[in-house]
Amino acid sequence: YTLSCAKAGRKVLAVEALDRNMQHICASVMEGGLQDNVYLVHNAISNENTVVNLGVDKSNMGGTFVDVDSKHIKELKLGRAQGTYGQVHTITMDDLLQLPIIKHFKKVFIKMDVEGFEARAVEKAKEFFKHIKVVGFIMEWEFHRGQPTADKIIKFMTALNFKPHACNINKTPVDLSNSAKWGYDVLWLPS
């Protein structure tokens, strides 16, 4: 998403935990001449400032996950979760407001795929949502189906007057009372 949005002329603030991915993104940004449109932050998003281990999905580098209370994530990865990529510092979404470049992001669309850590990521995002107009938020949902994290995310997003929709061309609203049946991703739109 970072490169395609930047190529379309949009400013992009990408937060990436894995240093290998940061290197690939940097090289692609340079190769594509997109330096004026992409801002990169090398951290994991969490609900606190700390240091965490990054778990390995042996068949998908994009499946890297924050290895904190991650038993459920490892089970869903069906044996693919093996080892660690090392450690990374975490920041909160609210911390992003302190970045000088945030002035370029008064109205934003968020794409978040943090392999089951979404509930912790939004836990410290109240100020972010208060100061930045979020026009949409695509969030990976597969790790939250039937989990307590689903209720936490739903409570947070609905308190901000966002409603869940399917990630399809029609943006079909989904049933709030049946989040265990939602798709792989969910699109939150302001009401």
Secondary structure, 3 states (H helix, E strand, C coil): CHHHHHHCCCCEEEEECCHHHHHHHHHHHHHCCCCCCEEEEECEECCCCCEEEEEEECCCHHHCEECCCCHHHHHHCCCCEEEEEEEEEEECCHHHHHCHHHHHCCEEEEEECCCCCHHHHHHCCHHHHHHCEEEEEEEECCCCCCCHHHHHHHHHHHHCCEEEEECCCCCCECCHHHHHHCCCEEEEEEC
